Each structure stands twice: as C-alpha cells, then as structure tokens.
C-alpha cells in the first residue's frame, strides 16, 4: 500500500479533484480512469484510518472527562 504524505485535508482536496476530473472529462481513457480510481482508493483508506484514530482519541478524552 502506498504511504500517504499528505494531511487529511490535502487528501480530501485531492479526492475532490479526482472526482471532478472523472465527472467532467468525456475524453478520459481507461488506463487513466484506473489510475485515478486506484489513487482515490488509497486516499479514502488513509482518510478512514485518520478518522478512526481521531474517534478513538475523542472517546478517550470523553471517558477521562466523565471519570
């Protein structure tokens, strides 16, 4: 799996760019589509992991506040 060196916000911005390119380009070739979808998959996986980490951290903070 490709290592992501972007922030969460940069990853979301890149995903939005990929989506826009796929939606608005009638002349895109199949190889290019495949590459963009692969990149989007890597970015989405990274974002999901970042959200999961954040969720765990917030859960810990809430538990600490409640005790």
N, C-alpha and C positions, 0 to 999 in steps of 0.2 A: 504494500500500500504506500502511496506517495505521501511523504511528510509535508504537512502544510506549514508554511512560514508566514501566514497572514493572520491578522486578528479576526475575530468573529465578524466584526463589522465589514472588514475588507472582503471576507469570504462571502457574506451576504450580497455585497455590491457586485462581486464577480458573478455570483449565481444570477442576479437580476440582469446583468449584461448578457450572459449566455442565453437566458430565456428570451430576452428581447431580440437577440440575433436570430434565434431559431424561429421566433414568431414572425419576424419581419423580413426574412430573406427567402424569396422564392427560388433563388438560384443556388442554394447551398447544396454541395454534393454529399453523397452518403458517407464517405470517409470523414468529412468534416463534421457531419452530424454525430457520428460515432465518437469522435474525439471529444466533442463538446459534451456529450452525454456522460462519457467516462469522467471527464473533469468535474462535471456537476455532481456526479455520484460521490466523488472523493470529497468535494466541498460540503455536501449535505451530511456525509458521515462525520466529518470534522465538526460541523456546527452542532449536530445532535450530541456528540460527545461533550462539547463545551457546555451545552445547556444542561446535560446530566450532571456534570461536575458542579455547575453553579447551583443546581437544585439541591444537591447533597450538602453543599456549604450553607445554603439558606436553611435547610432542615436542621442542621447542627446549631446554627445561631438561634433559631426559634426554640429548640429544645433547651438551650442554655438560658434563654430569657425566661422560659416557663418554670425553670427549677430554682 
